[in-house]
Amino acid sequence: PDEAVGTVSRLPSLGSLSERRIQYEATGPAGTPATVSYLDEDGHNRNIKTVLPWHEALHTVAPSLVTSMVVQSSSPGTGCRITVNGTVRDEQVSVATGGIASCKVQVA
């Protein structure tokens, strides 16, 4: 080995990345039509036309992930919730007719 560069007997361990579960939830009066836009685990925007309530679960081992969702409906009480590993990290509810609720969480 080149003494100027040095040697390391063993590479340092960076640890392992644990899997995280992200739960998106759109809430409101049951059966209300809604549009849900959210970022998937690859950072791509997904748009879903659905009825409330709605939910989607993602699993990731990425070291960092931005999660975001927007829920739009014609009913007051429309809401969004983002849960990470069982802990609610953001929750918003619109009280206006034609309400829009937006949630965003940086998962690190």
CORVENMO-V315955 format. One record per residue. N is the residue number from 0. RES is the residue in three letters. SS is DSSP state (H for helix, E for strand, L for the rest). PSI is psi in degrees with one decimal (none if undefined). Layout:
# CORVENMO-V315955
N,RES,SS,PSI / N,RES,SS,PSI
This chain:
# CORVENMO-V315955
0,PRO,L,151.9 / 1,ASP,L,115.5 / 2,GLU,L,-24.8 / 3,ALA,L,-32.7 / 4,VAL,L,-36.9 / 5,GLY,L,168.7 / 6,THR,L,153.6 / 7,VAL,L,126.7 / 8,SER,L,-31.0 / 9,ARG,L,137.7 / 10,LEU,L,143.5 / 11,PRO,L,148.2 / 12,SER,L,130.6 / 13,LEU,L,-2.5 / 14,GLY,L,-180.0 / 15,SER,L,149.4 / 16,LEU,L,129.9 / 17,SER,L,147.9 / 18,GLU,L,139.9 / 19,ARG,E,144.0 / 20,ARG,E,122.5 / 21,ILE,E,127.7 / 22,GLN,E,120.5 / 23,TYR,E,136.8 / 24,GLU,E,133.1 / 25,ALA,E,127.8 / 26,THR,E,162.9 / 27,GLY,L,-174.3 / 28,PRO,L,129.8 / 29,ALA,L,135.2 / 30,GLY,L,-3.2 / 31,THR,L,127.6 / 32,PRO,E,142.8 / 33,ALA,E,159.5 / 34,THR,E,128.3 / 35,VAL,E,126.8 / 36,SER,E,131.3 / 37,TYR,E,160.6 / 38,LEU,E,130.2 / 39,ASP,L,-176.3 / 40,GLU,L,-14.3 / 41,ASP,L,3.9 / 42,GLY,L,10.4 / 43,HIS,L,141.9 / 44,ASN,E,132.2 / 45,ARG,E,135.0 / 46,ASN,E,125.5 / 47,ILE,E,129.9 / 48,LYS,E,124.0 / 49,THR,E,-172.7 / 50,VAL,E,151.5 / 51,LEU,L,148.3 / 52,PRO,L,160.2 / 53,TRP,E,149.4 / 54,HIS,E,156.8 / 55,GLU,E,137.0 / 56,ALA,E,136.2 / 57,LEU,E,151.7 / 58,HIS,E,134.5 / 59,THR,E,151.5 / 60,VAL,L,10.0 / 61,ALA,L,141.5 / 62,PRO,L,-25.1 / 63,SER,L,142.2 / 64,LEU,E,133.1 / 65,VAL,E,125.8 / 66,THR,E,140.8 / 67,SER,E,142.7 / 68,MET,E,150.1 / 69,VAL,E,132.3 / 70,VAL,E,129.0 / 71,GLN,E,133.2 / 72,SER,E,173.7 / 73,SER,L,8.0 / 74,SER,L,138.5 / 75,PRO,L,155.4 / 76,GLY,L,6.6 / 77,THR,L,134.2 / 78,GLY,E,169.5 / 79,CYS,E,154.5 / 80,ARG,E,133.7 / 81,ILE,E,123.7 / 82,THR,E,134.5 / 83,VAL,E,119.8 / 84,ASN,L,41.2 / 85,GLY,L,-3.7 / 86,THR,E,124.5 / 87,VAL,E,122.7 / 88,ARG,E,-25.6 / 89,ASP,E,139.7 / 90,GLU,E,129.2 / 91,GLN,E,147.6 / 92,VAL,E,134.1 / 93,SER,L,134.5 / 94,VAL,L,-8.3 / 95,ALA,L,149.1 / 96,THR,L,140.4 / 97,GLY,L,34.7 / 98,GLY,L,152.8 / 99,ILE,E,131.1 / 100,ALA,E,138.4 / 101,SER,E,132.0 / 102,CYS,E,146.4 / 103,LYS,E,136.6 / 104,VAL,E,134.0 / 105,GLN,E,116.6 / 106,VAL,E,116.5 / 107,ALA,L,none
